[in-house]
Amino acid sequence: MLNRDDIPSDEDVEERNRVRVVPRTIYPGVRKVLFGMYNGKKYVMLDSLLKELVARRSTRSSSWTWSRATLHRVITNDMGFMHGSRPNYYKLVKEKQSIALQRLNYIQFICRYREQGQPIFYQDEMWATKSMIPAKVWLDEEGNSGMKVPPGTGMRSIVCHVGNGTGFVEGTELIFWRKNALQGYDYHTEMKFAVFFD
């Protein structure tokens, strides 16, 4: 018969760690499968990714046995993926390989010019329309202000200049006006190559 002293107490019982540790060497394969599915125009969900990984296990192209919970933990906690709204068109354009390559080339040129001590100048532009008013104005108790918002977009003025840390370069300013600015468009539609040579 067992004595009470022979039965282990709750403090003595070692808790089993149920979390499976996935080797980090497996991560690139998961990433490759996930992006391969995107390239194949497949809609990637956790279940479809799991199915693809299980299929790779059966063909012996992967050595890891996945469960849904382990896969979810690995791709969210360890690999940094999250399930959310996909990026819009402009974010995708910024991340295109050709755009990323242009950005990389630009940074390399700038670094080289700085090492050589060459001065670097930047060109920037801004615009204003007749309907632009301050965002905050004085209001009375009823929320009325004396300032009225002009109707329509009307005439637009565009200002360009070149400068660096020491100030603007004299004679490089470009100021021009456009009548009846296109409604719903920003000034970039009017900043054409020919404008700089007029």
N, C-alpha and C positions, 0 to 999 in steps of 0.2 A: 504494500500500500504506500502511496506517495505522501510525504509530509508536506505541510504548507510551505516549508522553506525550500523544497525542491522545485516548486512551480515558479517560473521566472515572473518578475513583476513587469508592469508596463514600461518602466524605465529601462529594464534590461533588454527588451525586445528591440532589435535593430530594424529600423524602417527600411524597406527595400526601395531603392531608387528606380522608379518605373520609367524615367525618361531615357530613351535610347540616344546615345551619343553618336551622331552621324559624322564620320571622318570628313574633314574639310576638303580632302582630295576628291570627294564626290561632287562638291558644289559646281565646278565648271561643267560637268556633264549635265547637271540639272538645268543650268543656265542655257547650255547649248540646245537642249531639247525644247525648253520654253521658247527661245527665240526662233528655233527651227519651225515650231508650230505657227508662230506669228508670220514668219516668212512664207509659210505654206497657206496663208490666209485663213487659218483656223482660229476660232474663238476660244481662247484659253481660259478654262475654269479649273478649279482645283481637281475636280473629278476627271476631266479630260487629260490634264497633265499626269495625274496618277495612273490613268489607263495607259498612257504612252510610256511611262517609266516601267510599269509592270510588263508591258510588251517587250521592252528592251531587256528586261531580266530574263524573260522566257527565251529570247534569242541569244542570251549570254553576252550581249554587248554592254551590260551593266551588272555589277556584282552585288548591289545593295537591294535588300527586300524592303519595300516601302509600305507604310500604313498611311492612311489619310491624315491622321493626327500628327504623325512625325513629319510628313511632307509639309503640312500647313505651318508647323512650328519652324521648320528649317527655312522655308522660303520667306516667312515674315520676320522672324526673330534673328536668324543667323545671316541670311542673304540680303535682307533689307528691302524685299519686295512688299508692296502693299496693294490691296485691291481697292481701286477708287476710280474716279472719273478719268477718262483718258485725256491726254493733252490735246489742245486745240491745234488748228492748222499752223498758226504762227509759231508755236513752240516746236512743232515737228520740223518746220522749215529751218529754224535756228539749229536744230540738232542733225540736219542732213550732213552726210559725210563731206560733201563738197563745201558746205558752209563752215563746218568745223575745220576743214583743211585751210580755208581762206583765213579764218581766225588765227590758226596756228602760225601760218606764214606771216601774218601781220605782226604777231607778238615777237616772232624771231627777228624780223626786220627792225622793229622798234628797239629790241634789246641790243642788236648789233649797232644801230645808230647811236644809242646812248653810250655804249662802250667806246665808240669812236669820238664821242664828245660833240656830235653834230646836233644843232638845234632842231627841235621837233615842233612843228606848228599844226594846229588843229582848225578845221573849218566846222562851223555850226550855224544853224539857222533857227529862226523862230517866226511866228506869225501872229497877227491880231486882226480881228474883224470889227466892224462898227458896232456889232451887237454884243461885244464882250463887255461885261460889267464886273465890278468886284463881287467876290463870293459873299462877303459880309457887309451889311450896311446898317445904319441906325433905323430902328423900327419903332413905331408908336405902340400904345397898349393893344391896338387891334391888329398889329402885325403889318401895318402899311408903312411904306417908305416913300420918300419924295422922288426916288429914282425910278424911271420907267425903263423897261427893257425894249430896245428898238426892235421892230419887226424884221424878220428875214436875216439872211447872212450878209447881204450887201457887199461892199468893197472889202477886199482883204489886202493887208500890207504884209510883205514878206521881207525879213531882214536876214542877211547872211554876213558873216565876218570871219576873219582868220586871226588867230592869236596863239600865244603860249603863256608860260608862267610870268613873263615880263610885261605882258599887255597885248593890245591889238596891234596888228601890222597896219601902218598907215597906207591908205589908198586901196585897201582890199575889201572895203564894205560894199555890199550890193543891196540896194533897197529898191523894191518895185511894188507896184500895186496891180491888182487884178480886179476888174469890175465884175459884179455878179458871180462871186465865187460859187463853185459847184456845191449845192447843198448835200450834206451827208458825206462829203469827202474832206480829208485833211489836206494840208498844203502840199504834200508830196506829189500830188497829181499835177501840180503846176511847176514843180521844180524839175525842169527838163534840162538836158545837156545844153541845148542852144541858149538857155537863159544866161549862162556864164560867159558866152561869147558875144552877146549883144552890146 
